Amino acid sequence: MQRSEIINWLRETDPGWLEDLWRLADQTRRENVGDEVHLRGLVELSNHCVRLCGYCGLRAANAGLQRYRMSDDEVLRCARQAVEFGYGTVVLQSGEDPQLTGQRMTGLIRRIKAETPLAVTLSLGERDDNELAEWRRAGADRYLLRFETSNRELYDRIHPPKADVPSAAKRRKSDRLAILETLRNLGYEVGSGVMIGIPGQTFDDLADDIELFGRLELDMIGVGPYLCHPDTPLADRRAWPDAPAGRQVPADEAMTYKVIALTRLVCPLTNIPATTALATLNTDYGREWGLVRGANVAMPNLTPPKYRILYEIYPDKACIAETGRKCQQCLSDRIKALGRRPGAGRGDSPNYHQRLAADGTSVP
Ligand code: SF4
C-alpha cells in the first residue's frame, strides 16, 4: 500500500468511504487468518514498575497506587482456568518489575508448560537478552513489546529514563526495535504495536508506524488509543502540547479502527487483537467493531478481580469487576453474535509459520 493511501485513509472522515476500508480489511482478514477469533487469557501478574512513562498509572512515581505481585500458585490457578475455558494461550503481563527475576519467571514458565498445553506469551517490558533467551529455552512461545511510536523524539519525551538509571544518555541506549530483533532471532513469535493519538503525534508519524509494521514482519500487532491516567505528568495537557492544528492524530475510537484496518491490509497474516482499550472507549461495541474491521484476537482477562482493579494503566478500564468466567462467557457470546467462532488450539500467527518456513525452521 502506498504511503499516500495510508495518509489519505487516516485523514478520511466520510462514513461512506470508510465503509470501503472496513469491508476491505474484513475481507483481507477472512482470506488470510480466517473466521476464528483466538482467545488469549490475560494474567496481569504484577503492577510494580520501575519505569516513568509519562501517561501510565503504573509508573514508579505514582505513590497513590497500591502495588501487588501474584504468587506463582495464583498464576497457575489462572492458567488452569484458561485451559478450562478452552483458551489456547496464557499472556503473562506486568509492569517492568525486577522482582520478577529471570529465575523466577523461568520456573513459572516451566510449570505452566509442564502442567498445561497452553502457549505462553510474555509481556514483561524491556528485559535483558540473557533473560529473554532463558525464558525461550524454558518454553515461552511469544513476546509482546510495543515500540509505541516510531518517532524517536516523541518516544523519548513521554518515556523518560527509568527510575534506577540516573543517566539519560545511558537510558537512551535502550532500543525497543533492537529488542524485537533479538526476540525474533531467539525464535519467539514477536508482537509489537503503537499508541494512537499521543500528544504531538502527527499523521505522518502514524503512517511511519504502519509502514514499520510491514518492514518488521511482525507476528502480532496491538494498537490502541492513547489513554492518560490522571495521576501522571501528561495529565496536565500543558506538559506536552498537541501537534499544530490539522496535523495532530486524535486519540479516538474511529482513528483506532482505521489503524487496525490499515494494519490488516499492510500485514495480512499477522494476529491483531481487539484491545481492552477499544472496549474502554466503546463498552457496547468497541471489541466487535475492532473484530469486523481487521482484528482476529481477543484477550479475556483472567486476573483475579482483587488485583485487576489495581492494574490501572489508565482509568475506567473495561471489564474491571468481571470474573474470569464472566469475561469468557461474554466474549464468547459476542464472537458468536458476529457469525465468527472462538479459535481452537494455540492460534499461532500465520505470519510466524510463514517466516519459519522461509527460514527452513520447523513449526513448533
Ligand atoms: S507503560 Fe509499561 S513500562 Fe511504562 S510505566 Fe506503564 S507499566 Fe511501566
Boltz pocket constraint, residues with backbone or C-beta under 6 A from the ligand:
constraints:
  - pocket:
      binder: B
      contacts: [[A, 48], [A, 49], [A, 50], [A, 51], [A, 52], [A, 53], [A, 56], [A, 57], [A, 58], [A, 59], [A, 60], [A, 94], [A, 95], [A, 96], [A, 125], [A, 313]]
      max_distance: 6.0
